[in-house]
Structure formats: C-alpha cells, structure tokens
Amino acid sequence: MAAPLELRTARLHLVRLGAEHLDDLVALDADPEVMRYLPTNGPNTRERYLTELLPRMTAWDDKPFGFLAAYEEEAFVGWFHLRPSVADAKVLEVGYRLRRATWGRGLATEGTRALLRHAFETLGEQEVDACTLPENTPSIRVMVKCGMSYAGSFVHPRIPREVVRYLVRAEEAVLQD
Ligand SMILES: CC(C)(COP(=O)(O)OP(=O)(O)OC[C@H]1O[C@@H](n2cnc3c(N)ncnc32)[C@H](O)[C@@H]1OP(=O)(O)O)[C@@H](O)C(=O)NCCC(=O)NCCS
C-alpha cells in the first residue's frame, strides 16, 4: 500500500503520481521544448510509459517520497520528484518537469521548495541534490534559487551524458520566497 504523501503550496497541490496521469504525462512529453534538455531513446509514448517509465516513477510509493503530480487549481501542470539520487543513493534528489504554458511564473521553484521542506523538516534529511545537463539554465536557476550549489559533474547512466550536480544542505536551503 502507498505511503501517504500530499503537499500544498500557495499555488500548487502535489499528489502521488500514478497510472491515472498517463494521458497528462504523454501530452507533457510530446512538447519538444519540454524535452529539449532531456535526451530519450525516441518519444515517450503511452506504451513506453506503461512498460518502462510509470513502473520506475512509482517505484517509491511505499516510501515517504517519490514522484508527485502537480495541480494548479484543477489543472495538471507537471510533476516533481524526490527520490534516491542517481549520483549518490544515500541522498535524495529533486527533479521537475512542467508544461510549457506554466513556465516563468516561479512554479518550479515553489514546488521544489515544498519538496525540500518535506525532505529536511519531515524526513530529517541532511542534504538533497539535483542534476541536469549543463545547458539547462532554467533548471539550474531553479536549483540556485533553492539554495543549491554546484557540486561537480558526472556521467548520467541513463542518458548517458555528463550532467552537473547541485547540492544543498538543510541549513543552506532557501525554503521561502
Ligand atoms: C526547468 C523548469 C521546470 C522551470 O520551470 P519554471 O516554473 O519556469 O521555473 P521558475 O519560474 O521557478 O524559475 C525559472 C528561472 O529560470 C530563468 N530562465 C528561464 N529561461 C532562461 C534562460 N533561457 N536562460 C536563463 N535563465 C532562464 C527564469 O528567469 C527563472 O529565474 P528568475 O526567477 O531568476 O527570473 C521548466 O523550464 C521545465 O519544465 N523544463 C522542461 C523540463 C526540464 O528541463 N526539467 C529539468 C530537468 S533537470
């Protein structure tokens, strides 16, 4: 049974992501601008979500973290995750992917801060990281606005390309506007 996990911010309602979000996920990834810095082996189709991606995204449902679908009022705006880091499995990693129509309004920063508050204040984590391609400046900007600092680079096993890693310790995190 899934561990309860639901977060609210001023504008966002975050709930566990699951098969009921399949259509929204396929539509989100169908936008080439959304996928610009997210290399994949071909399009993220319904079939691929069902066989490969959704099982991976729901793998932490028994834990007090995982992937969360984000809603602004009743509209699906994208997702956030808090899951074991690709760079260091002892640390949790934040990530996000939002519909293009919602960009530039601070929603990624707002949702990421909610996940960081959850990690630090509820789960008692000491540090959280994130990674992205070095050219993904909007994503890096979100990390920096949350208090994260550059912590090196590594080859992401699933891409596989060199990505930059950003890290924040609990006492350094910027959790409010
Ligand atoms: C990354 C993403 C989640 C950011 O969402 P968002 O809600 O627009 O983010 P925010 O509004 O909180 O912050 C974005 C910041 O990047 C800045 N930015 C946007 N485009 C930029 C660019 N081309 N160059 C430099 N900065 C840029 C914005 O100005 C803002 O910074 P500011 O508040 O200092 O002005 C969104 O662009 C997205 O979903 N991208 C596609 C998926 C993706 O790449 N996910 C990350 C994978 S690691």
The ligand as a Gaussian input file, in Angstrom:
#p B3LYP/6-31G(d) Opt

LIG

0 1
 C       13.032000      23.785000     -15.669000
 C       11.547000      24.156000     -15.477000
 C       10.894000      23.115000     -14.580000
 C       11.483000      25.547000     -14.828000
 O       10.118000      25.826000     -14.562000
 P        9.610000      27.314000     -14.199000
 O        8.344000      27.167000     -13.418000
 O        9.619000      28.168000     -15.400000
 O       10.784000      27.784000     -13.197000
 P       10.797000      29.117000     -12.305000
 O        9.859000      30.125000     -12.882000
 O       10.634000      28.712000     -10.879000
 O       12.305000      29.593000     -12.485000
 C       12.926000      29.585000     -13.763000
 C       14.113000      30.525000     -13.755000
 O       14.899000      30.295000     -14.929000
 C       15.033000      31.527000     -15.613000
 N       15.160000      31.251000     -17.042000
 C       14.205000      30.796000     -17.875000
 N       14.724000      30.667000     -19.104000
 C       16.023000      31.027000     -19.024000
 C       17.091000      31.098000     -19.950000
 N       16.926000      30.736000     -21.214000
 N       18.300000      31.500000     -19.511000
 C       18.495000      31.848000     -18.215000
 N       17.510000      31.791000     -17.288000
 C       16.307000      31.376000     -17.698000
 C       13.811000      32.314000     -15.249000
 O       14.008000      33.695000     -15.496000
 C       13.706000      31.985000     -13.756000
 O       14.685000      32.658000     -12.987000
 P       14.340000      34.053000     -12.211000
 O       13.224000      33.756000     -11.240000
 O       15.614000      34.406000     -11.549000
 O       13.898000      35.034000     -13.256000
 C       10.803000      24.194000     -16.830000
 O       11.506000      25.042000     -17.708000
 C       10.663000      22.817000     -17.468000
 O        9.758000      22.061000     -17.157000
 N       11.583000      22.488000     -18.418000
 C       11.490000      21.250000     -19.154000
 C       11.829000      20.023000     -18.311000
 C       13.204000      20.145000     -17.705000
 O       14.173000      20.545000     -18.368000
 N       13.278000      19.782000     -16.418000
 C       14.507000      19.821000     -15.674000
 C       15.303000      18.634000     -15.995000
 S       16.718000      18.522000     -14.930000

